[in-house]
Amino acid sequence: MKVSEAVTLLEGQFFIGEEKAEREVESACGADLMSDVMAFVKDRVLLLTGLVNPQVIRTAELLDIHAIIFVRGKIPGRDMIEMAEEADIILGGTKLPMFISCGKLYEAGLRTGGTRAI
C-alpha cells in the first residue's frame, strides 16, 4: 500500500512529505509506547501513534521507518516537523482513533511484512 492510500483511507492529511507519499509500506504498527515499536521490527512499516514528542521521530529514524500517521487528531509541533524533514520521514494525521485506524488499514490489505533481523 502507498502512504498516500493510507492517508486517504484514514481521512487524513499530510503535515510533511506529501511529495514522497508514493512510497510503499508493507505493514503497520500502532503504538504509543516507543518500546513496543522497537519490538515490532519490520521492513517498510507505517507507524500509527498518538504520541507527539521528538522521541517518536528519533525512534522512527533508528528503525528506518519512513512514514508516521498521528491518530486521535494529534498534531506534531514545529520541532517534530523539522526533525522529520531532516530525517526524510513523512508525517500525516487522522482524527480517527488508533483502533479504527488499524482496522481500516487491515481491512484494506495492510497485514504482513518481512521481519528484519535485530
N, C-alpha and C positions, 0 to 999 in steps of 0.2 A: 504494500500500500504506500502511496506517496504521502508525504507530510501534508500537502495541500488537501488531499482527500480526507485525511483525518480531521483537519481543522474544519473543513466544510461539514463533515458528518456530525461533529460536535457543536455545530452552530457557533463556531468560534471566530477569533480574529488573530491577526499576527501583531506582535509587538516589534519584532525584528526578524529579518531573514526571509521575508516572503519571496524574494527573488531566488532563493535556494529551495523553495518548497517542493520541487520535483524530486527531491531525494527520497529514496525508498527506505521504508522501515519494515522489518520482518516480525517484530514482536513489540509488546508494550509492557511497561512496568508501572503500576500505580502504587505510590507510597509517599508518606510524609516523613518517614524516618530514612535518612540517608544511609544508615547501616543496612536497612532492608534492601535498598537499591544496590548497594555494594555486593549483597548476597545474590542478587539477580543478575548474573553476568551473562549477557547475550550480545550477539553482534547485531548491529543496525536496529537498536531499540529506541522506542519512543517513550520518554518519561512523562508520566502524569503525576502531578503533585499539587498539594495545596500549601506547601511550604514556600514562603517567599523570603529567602535570605541568600546572601552570597555563597553559602555553603552548597546550595543546590548547583550553582554554576561550577564550583570547584569539583564537586563530585562527578558531574557530567563530563567535565574535561578529563578527569582522571580515568574514567571508564570509557572514554571515546563515544559518548552519547552526543548526537548532533541535533537533537530536537527535544524540546520540553514544552508541554502544554500545562498551564496552571489552571486548576479546576476551582469551582466554587466562587468564580468571579474575582479571584486574586489577581493583582496587577503588580508586576515587578517594578522596583524602583529604578531610577536612572542609573545608579551604580551597577545594578544587575544587568541592565540592558547593555551598558558599556562593556562589562566583563564578557557577556555573551558574544557581543560583536567581535571582540578581540580573539575569542576562542572559536569563532566560526560556528556558533550554536544558534539554531532557530528557536525563537520564543513565541509561543502562542498562548491563547487563553480561552476559556469557556466558562459560562455561568453554571453549567451543569455540575452536579456533584460527582465525586470520584466513582462511585458505584455505577451510576448511569453511564458515565463516560467510558469506563472499562467495558461495560456490557455492550454498548453500541459498537465499539471497535471489535469486540469479539464476534458479534453478530455479522459484522461486515467482512469477517475472514482473517482478522489480525490475531492469529492464535499461536503460531510457533516461530521459532528462530533457532539458529545454530548456537550451541553453547560454546563459549570461548574458554580455553584453559586458563586457570588462575595462576 
